[in-house]
Amino acid sequence: MNILKQFGRRVRELRSRHDLTQAQLAARCGGGMEMQRVGEIERGERNCTLQTVAKLAKGLKCEPAELFLFRPQAVGKALSQLDSRSEEHTS
């Protein structure tokens, strides 16, 4: 599966967890985000800019990095690795 489809699936998963429609997510994202664009992203038809990723994260009330955690079983491992790296830099 290509990265656009994986990203879209993840956006849809997080949107569903928040019990939001595509229109509601678009409204929460602000800045001209439209329901059609959310649908295109979820179907893997649109490549997002970092600005769009930031808007989606804002609308989903999550960190932008969470949108790239495609495999749920890898989430805990990835977050613990990020935490250990940040501890190394603060020591």
Secondary structure, 3 states (H helix, E strand, C coil): CCHHHHHHHHHHHHHHHCCCCHHHHHHHHCCCCCHHHHHHHHCCCCCCCHHHHHHHHHHHCCCHHHHHCCCHHHHHHHHHHHHHHHHHHHC
